[in-house]
Amino acid sequence: SSLALTDEYLGHVVDERYQQVLDRDPDAAGRTFWVSKLRSGLTEVGLVASLVGSGEFLTKAGGDTPGFVDRAYQVLLDRAPDPAGRQSWIDAVESGTPRHTVGATLYQSSESRRHRVRSLYLQFLHRSPDAGGLAYWMGVIRTRGDVSLAISLGSSNEYANRTL
């Protein structure tokens, strides 16, 4: 299905990631910019990493590394970091790991991918994936991105039968 490649769908992706990461809607120019970047090959991981790595995200996190790590966990994994993970990321950022790398790594974690596969199944098929489908798509979105799953679900017979 070309549904997932439309400006409307890509705009929805941009809107969702802005709300998730920056807790606001994108301005019109920003939305157009990111839709264009996604259309020309930027992955959703790249979008999320850019937003998490932004100065705006750091400011919203209190302007320091511990606040940044706490906020990154909250917006990307919907939980507080465990103490060891928190300290590990603080140390990494303070010794030069770019903030966008933290965002990409957390977004690509199995915990995040599991949540995203479940969310897309609910969005398109109004059900949870079976265990095999969950495991398969967690692997696929790691390398091909969430849009590949959206395309597959949106072009499935199950989706077509739901929309008749």
C-alpha positions as CSV (number, residue, x, y, z in Angstrom):
1,S,0.0,0.0,0.0
2,S,1.2,3.5,-0.7
3,L,-0.8,4.7,2.3
4,A,2.4,4.8,4.5
5,L,4.3,6.8,1.9
6,T,1.8,9.6,1.6
7,D,2.6,13.1,2.9
8,E,-0.4,12.7,5.1
9,Y,0.9,9.5,6.7
10,L,4.5,10.8,7.0
11,G,3.1,14.1,8.5
12,H,1.3,11.9,11.0
13,V,4.6,10.2,11.9
14,V,6.3,13.6,12.3
15,D,3.4,14.9,14.4
16,E,3.5,11.8,16.7
17,R,7.3,11.9,17.2
18,Y,7.1,15.7,18.0
19,Q,4.4,15.0,20.6
20,Q,6.3,12.1,22.0
21,V,9.7,13.7,22.1
22,L,9.2,17.4,22.4
23,D,5.6,17.4,23.8
24,R,4.4,19.8,21.2
25,D,3.2,19.9,17.6
26,P,5.7,20.8,14.9
27,D,5.4,24.2,13.3
28,A,4.4,24.1,9.6
29,A,7.9,24.6,8.3
30,G,9.4,22.0,10.6
31,R,6.7,19.5,9.6
32,T,7.3,20.1,5.9
33,F,11.1,19.8,6.4
34,W,10.8,16.4,8.3
35,V,8.3,15.0,5.9
36,S,10.6,15.8,3.0
37,K,13.6,14.2,4.9
38,L,11.5,11.0,5.6
39,R,10.4,10.9,1.9
40,S,14.1,11.2,0.8
41,G,15.3,8.4,3.0
42,L,15.7,9.6,6.6
43,T,14.5,6.8,8.9
44,E,12.1,7.3,11.8
45,V,15.1,6.4,14.0
46,G,16.9,9.3,12.4
47,L,14.0,11.6,13.1
48,V,13.7,10.6,16.7
49,A,17.5,10.8,17.2
50,S,17.5,14.3,15.7
51,L,14.7,15.4,18.0
52,V,16.2,13.9,21.1
53,G,19.6,15.4,20.2
54,S,18.1,18.9,19.8
55,G,18.8,21.8,22.0
56,E,15.1,22.1,22.6
57,F,15.0,18.6,24.1
58,L,18.0,19.3,26.4
59,T,16.3,22.5,27.6
60,K,13.0,20.7,28.3
61,A,15.1,18.1,30.3
62,G,16.5,20.8,32.5
63,G,19.7,21.6,30.6
64,D,21.9,18.9,32.2
65,T,23.0,15.4,31.4
66,P,21.1,13.6,34.2
67,G,17.9,15.4,33.3
68,F,18.5,14.6,29.6
69,V,18.9,10.8,30.4
70,D,15.8,10.8,32.6
71,R,13.7,12.5,29.9
72,A,15.0,10.3,27.1
73,Y,14.0,7.2,29.0
74,Q,10.6,8.7,29.8
75,V,9.7,9.8,26.3
76,L,11.2,6.8,24.5
77,L,10.5,3.9,26.9
78,D,7.7,5.4,29.0
79,R,9.6,4.7,32.2
80,A,12.3,6.0,34.5
81,P,15.8,4.6,33.9
82,D,17.2,1.9,36.1
83,P,20.0,3.3,38.2
84,A,22.8,1.4,36.4
85,G,21.5,2.3,32.9
86,R,21.1,5.9,34.0
87,Q,24.6,6.2,35.3
88,S,26.0,4.4,32.2
89,W,24.3,6.9,29.9
90,I,25.3,9.9,32.0
91,D,28.9,8.7,31.9
92,A,28.7,8.1,28.1
93,V,27.3,11.5,27.3
94,E,29.7,13.3,29.6
95,S,32.6,11.5,27.9
96,G,31.5,12.5,24.4
97,T,28.7,10.3,23.2
98,P,26.4,12.6,21.2
99,R,22.9,13.0,22.7
100,H,21.3,11.9,19.4
101,T,23.2,8.5,19.7
102,V,21.4,8.0,23.1
103,G,18.1,8.7,21.4
104,A,18.8,6.3,18.5
105,T,20.0,3.6,20.8
106,L,17.0,3.8,23.2
107,Y,14.6,4.0,20.2
108,Q,16.1,0.9,18.6
109,S,16.1,-1.1,21.9
110,S,14.0,-4.3,21.9
111,E,11.8,-2.7,24.6
112,S,11.0,0.3,22.3
113,R,10.6,-1.9,19.2
114,R,8.2,-4.3,21.0
115,H,6.0,-1.3,22.0
116,R,6.0,0.2,18.5
117,V,5.1,-3.1,16.8
118,R,2.2,-3.5,19.3
119,S,1.1,0.1,18.7
120,L,1.1,-0.3,14.9
121,Y,-0.9,-3.5,15.1
122,L,-3.5,-1.8,17.2
123,Q,-3.6,1.2,14.9
124,F,-4.1,-0.8,11.7
125,L,-5.7,-4.1,12.7
126,H,-7.2,-3.2,16.1
127,R,-5.5,-6.2,17.7
128,S,-2.2,-7.3,19.2
129,P,0.3,-9.3,17.2
130,D,0.8,-13.0,17.9
131,A,4.2,-14.0,19.4
132,G,5.7,-15.0,16.1
133,G,4.5,-11.8,14.3
134,L,5.8,-9.7,17.2
135,A,9.3,-11.3,17.1
136,Y,9.4,-11.1,13.3
137,W,8.4,-7.4,13.0
138,M,10.7,-6.4,15.9
139,G,13.6,-7.6,13.7
140,V,12.2,-6.0,10.5
141,I,11.7,-2.6,12.0
142,R,15.2,-2.7,13.4
143,T,16.7,-2.6,9.9
144,R,13.8,-1.3,7.7
145,G,11.9,1.0,10.0
146,D,8.4,1.4,11.3
147,V,7.1,2.5,7.9
148,S,7.9,-1.0,6.5
149,L,5.5,-2.5,9.0
150,A,2.9,0.2,8.4
151,I,3.0,-0.6,4.6
152,S,2.7,-4.3,5.3
153,L,-0.2,-3.9,7.6
154,G,-1.9,-1.3,5.4
155,S,-1.7,-3.6,2.4
156,S,-2.7,-6.8,4.2
157,N,-5.9,-8.7,3.5
158,E,-6.8,-8.4,7.1
159,Y,-6.7,-4.6,6.9
160,A,-8.6,-4.6,3.6
161,N,-11.3,-6.8,5.1
162,R,-11.5,-4.5,8.2
163,T,-12.1,-1.5,6.0
164,L,-14.8,-3.0,3.7
